[in-house]
Amino acid sequence: MKGYHIITIEREYASGGSLVGKLTGEALGIPVYGREILELAAREGGTTPDYIEHLEETATNSLLYSLAAMAKTARGQLPQLSQTDQLNLLEAQIIRELAQQGPCIIVGRCAGWVLRERRDVLRVFIHAHRRERLRRAAEEYGIPEQEAPAVLHQFDHRRSHFYHANTGKAWREREGYHMVLDSGLLGVDLCAKLLVTAAQPQE
């Protein structure tokens, strides 16, 4: 069985998903992209990452809508795309370009959905029990214990909203992923080892 060249990771906040991506990338010797995509889009779009995140939180149109709008614009039926639509398309373009450059890991940004037509993409979702996430947020991220529940809710809501706005699908829906891993139960090291094994060609 052939291996996977691209691994995409969606993750609950404070589940350690970004660390799993980093460890997997180090083991495989391939680059890991996360917030870098947001920063590239901001640079190319002439704005800031914070402003893009604000647009993402309030966006109601999906990437499918953006693509349809772009086609209509090309035919002269619409004057222009909104800034949100333009940034959605720009991020998707950046993700495709990074994937074309070679094997890599992409954390967040709906990358699994953007690259859904490719057969060499392993789509992964990392989650953990709320208790474990609260512990990680306080002990590893330095978030005050009394503020951690609200921070978890804020970031999970942002990610869920962004995913649904761009794909029309539920962020936690298991059918959207090849692997769903509980990092609280397994630990981030074992999660990374499982991804390394899954990505490599099997006899």
C-alpha positions in Angstrom: 0.0 0.0 0.0 1.4 3.4 -0.9 2.1 6.0 1.8 0.8 9.5 2.2 2.9 12.6 1.1 0.7 15.1 3.0 -0.7 15.0 6.5 -3.4 17.5 7.5 -4.3 18.0 11.1 -7.4 19.6 12.5 -7.4 19.8 16.3 -9.3 20.9 19.4 -7.6 23.8 21.3 -5.1 22.6 23.9 -5.3 19.0 22.6 -1.6 19.1 21.6 -2.4 18.8 17.9 0.2 21.3 16.9 2.8 19.5 18.9 1.8 16.2 17.3 2.3 17.8 13.9 5.8 19.1 15.0 6.9 15.8 16.3 5.6 14.0 13.2 7.4 16.4 10.9 10.7 16.0 12.8 10.4 12.2 12.6 9.6 12.2 8.9 12.0 15.1 8.1 9.3 17.2 6.4 8.2 20.8 7.0 5.2 21.6 9.1 2.9 24.6 8.3 0.3 26.2 10.5 0.1 29.8 11.3 2.6 30.4 8.5 -0.3 30.0 6.0 -2.2 32.8 7.7 0.9 35.0 7.7 1.6 34.3 4.0 -2.1 35.1 3.2 -1.9 38.3 5.2 1.3 39.4 3.5 0.0 38.7 0.0 -3.4 40.2 0.8 -1.9 43.4 2.2 -3.4 42.9 5.6 -2.6 41.4 9.0 -3.1 37.9 10.5 -5.3 39.4 13.2 -7.6 41.0 10.7 -7.9 37.8 8.8 -8.9 36.0 12.0 -11.5 38.7 12.6 -13.0 38.1 9.2 -12.9 34.4 9.7 -14.9 34.7 12.9 -17.6 36.7 11.2 -17.7 35.0 7.8 -20.9 33.4 6.6 -20.0 32.5 3.1 -18.3 29.2 2.3 -15.3 28.6 0.1 -17.7 27.0 -2.3 -19.6 30.2 -2.5 -16.3 32.0 -3.0 -15.4 29.8 -6.0 -18.8 30.3 -7.5 -18.5 34.1 -7.0 -15.1 34.1 -8.6 -16.5 32.3 -11.7 -19.2 34.9 -12.0 -16.8 37.7 -11.5 -14.7 36.3 -14.4 -17.8 36.4 -16.6 -18.5 40.0 -15.6 -21.6 39.2 -13.6 -20.3 40.6 -10.3 -18.1 43.7 -9.7 -15.6 42.0 -7.4 -15.1 39.4 -4.6 -15.4 40.5 -1.0 -12.2 40.7 1.0 -13.3 37.6 2.9 -13.8 35.7 -0.3 -10.4 36.8 -1.7 -8.6 35.7 1.5 -10.4 32.4 1.5 -9.3 31.7 -2.0 -5.8 33.0 -1.3 -5.3 30.6 1.7 -6.6 27.7 -0.4 -4.1 28.6 -3.1 -1.2 28.8 -0.7 -2.1 25.4 0.8 -2.2 23.8 -2.7 1.2 25.4 -3.6 2.8 24.2 -0.4 1.4 20.7 -1.1 2.8 20.8 -4.6 6.3 21.6 -3.3 6.6 18.2 -1.6 5.7 16.2 1.4 4.6 18.3 4.4 2.2 18.5 7.3 -0.4 21.2 7.4 -2.1 22.1 10.7 -5.5 23.7 10.6 -6.8 26.0 7.8 -9.2 23.3 6.5 -6.3 21.9 4.5 -7.8 18.4 4.4 -10.8 19.8 2.7 -8.8 22.0 0.3 -6.8 19.0 -0.8 -9.7 16.6 -0.8 -9.1 15.6 -4.5 -5.6 14.3 -3.7 -5.3 10.6 -2.9 -2.0 11.1 -1.0 -3.4 13.2 1.8 -3.9 11.7 5.3 -6.6 13.7 7.1 -6.4 13.6 10.9 -8.4 15.1 13.8 -6.8 15.4 17.3 -9.0 15.7 20.4 -8.8 15.1 24.1 -11.0 15.1 27.2 -11.9 18.6 28.4 -10.2 17.9 31.7 -6.9 17.2 30.0 -7.2 20.2 27.7 -7.8 22.5 30.7 -4.7 21.1 32.3 -2.6 21.7 29.2 -4.0 25.2 28.8 -3.0 26.1 32.3 0.3 24.2 32.7 1.8 24.4 29.2 0.1 27.5 27.7 0.3 29.6 30.9 -3.4 30.5 30.8 -4.8 31.4 34.2 -6.9 28.4 35.5 -10.0 30.5 36.0 -9.8 31.8 32.4 -9.0 28.4 30.7 -12.7 27.2 30.2 -13.6 30.5 28.4 -10.4 30.3 26.2 -11.1 26.7 25.2 -14.6 27.6 24.2 -13.5 30.7 22.3 -10.8 28.9 20.2 -13.0 25.8 19.6 -15.8 28.0 18.4 -13.5 29.9 16.1 -12.1 26.8 14.6 -15.5 25.1 14.2 -17.0 28.2 12.7 -14.1 28.6 10.2 -14.3 25.0 9.2 -18.0 25.0 8.6 -17.9 28.4 6.8 -15.4 27.0 4.4 -16.6 23.4 3.9 -20.3 23.4 4.9 -19.4 20.5 7.1 -19.1 19.9 10.9 -15.6 20.3 12.2 -15.8 17.3 14.6 -17.6 15.0 12.1 -15.6 11.8 12.0 -16.4 11.0 8.4 -14.2 13.9 7.4 -11.1 12.3 8.6 -9.0 9.1 8.1 -7.8 9.1 11.7 -9.3 10.5 14.9 -6.9 10.4 17.8 -7.4 11.1 21.5 -4.2 12.7 22.6 -5.2 12.8 26.2 -5.5 9.0 26.2 -2.7 8.1 23.9 -0.3 11.0 24.6 1.2 13.3 21.9 4.3 11.1 21.4 2.3 8.0 20.6 -0.1 10.0 18.3 3.0 11.2 16.4 4.3 7.7 16.1 1.0 6.5 14.8 1.0 9.2 12.1 4.6 8.4 11.1 3.6 4.7 10.7 0.4 5.6 8.8 2.2 8.0 6.4 4.9 5.5 5.4 4.3 2.9 2.6 3.1 -0.4 3.9 3.9 -3.8 2.3 
